[in-house]
């Protein structure tokens, strides 16, 4: 990830996953922020924490950002993911609001 530049809120979320820090992960989002993983939406602090527990930090996930492109408040990334739930590459879309994430979306792969 050393040559990939990420907006600070995106970097904070990625670092929180890799540090297995659920509180930092939840804190990276706005109070009404959400994770949408293949269409399943987990919203607000409780929903974001639930996703972190079931699909990310609780599953021992490691996230490696392979590429990133930011346009305004939206950053699209390609990332590698290794966990007990999923291993492989995916796309991710972040929407930044101020110094937090409004959303992190993992769209269904085609």
C-alpha distance (Angstrom), angle and dihedral (degrees) to the residues before:
residue distance angle dihedral
X1 . . .
X2 3.79 . .
X3 3.81 95.8 .
X4 3.81 95.4 41.4
X5 3.81 116.3 92.8
X6 3.78 115.4 -149.3
X7 3.80 131.9 -177.6
X8 3.81 108.6 -103.1
X9 3.85 96.4 -108.5
X10 3.82 90.4 52.7
X11 3.81 91.8 48.5
X12 3.81 90.3 48.2
X13 3.83 90.7 54.8
X14 3.82 94.1 46.5
X15 3.81 91.0 47.0
X16 3.83 90.5 49.1
X17 3.81 91.3 54.3
X18 3.79 92.5 48.0
X19 3.83 91.8 46.4
X20 3.85 90.9 47.6
X21 3.83 88.0 -125.2
X22 3.80 106.8 151.1
X23 3.81 94.6 178.2
X24 3.82 91.7 54.0
X25 3.82 89.3 46.6
X26 3.81 92.8 53.3
X27 3.82 90.9 43.0
X28 3.82 90.6 55.5
X29 3.84 88.5 71.5
X30 3.79 132.1 73.8
X31 3.85 114.1 -110.1
X32 3.82 89.4 -98.1
X33 3.81 94.6 36.9
X34 3.78 121.5 129.8
X35 3.79 146.8 -165.3
X36 3.81 116.9 -135.4
X37 3.81 109.9 -166.1
X38 3.81 111.7 -176.4
X39 3.81 89.1 -31.1
X40 3.80 97.2 -46.2
X41 3.80 105.6 119.4
X42 3.80 123.5 -155.0
X43 3.82 109.1 -173.7
X44 3.78 136.7 -170.8
X45 3.80 125.8 12.5
X46 3.82 93.7 -58.5
X47 3.80 93.5 49.0
X48 3.80 93.5 45.1
X49 3.82 89.6 48.8
X50 3.83 90.3 48.9
X51 3.83 91.6 52.9
X52 3.80 91.1 46.8
X53 3.80 89.2 52.4
X54 3.79 98.1 45.8
X55 3.80 104.4 32.9
X56 3.81 109.6 17.9
X57 3.79 127.5 17.8
X58 3.81 94.3 14.8
X59 3.81 88.5 52.2
X60 3.81 93.4 52.5
X61 3.81 92.8 -109.6
X62 3.79 126.0 -175.4
X63 3.81 116.8 -166.8
X64 3.80 123.1 -159.6
X65 3.79 117.5 -172.6
X66 3.81 108.0 -140.9
X67 3.82 99.3 179.0
X68 3.79 138.1 -6.0
X69 3.78 137.3 -167.6
X70 3.80 122.8 -173.7
X71 3.79 124.6 -161.1
X72 3.79 113.4 176.4
X73 3.80 109.2 -51.9
X74 3.83 94.2 -15.7
X75 3.80 124.4 87.3
X76 3.80 121.6 -173.6
X77 3.77 118.0 -162.3
X78 3.78 140.1 179.4
X79 3.76 110.4 -143.5
X80 3.75 142.7 -179.6
X81 3.80 116.2 -130.7
X82 3.78 129.3 -166.6
X83 3.82 120.2 -178.3
X84 3.77 143.9 123.5
X85 3.84 88.1 -92.6
X86 3.82 104.3 44.2
X87 3.80 137.5 4.0
X88 3.78 123.1 -169.6
X89 3.77 142.4 53.8
X90 3.79 127.8 -47.0
X91 3.77 141.4 169.0
X92 3.77 120.9 -112.7
X93 3.80 132.0 -166.2
X94 3.79 120.8 -159.9
X95 3.79 126.4 -170.2
X96 3.80 113.3 -159.9
X97 3.79 121.8 -152.3
X98 3.80 112.7 -173.3
X99 3.81 107.5 -49.1
X100 3.83 95.1 -23.3
X101 3.79 139.5 65.9
X102 3.79 117.5 -98.7
X103 3.80 89.8 -171.0
X104 3.80 148.0 -7.8
X105 3.81 113.6 -156.8
X106 3.79 126.8 -171.4
X107 3.81 103.4 -167.9
X108 3.82 120.0 -150.3
X109 3.81 112.2 -90.8
X110 3.78 117.9 -119.5
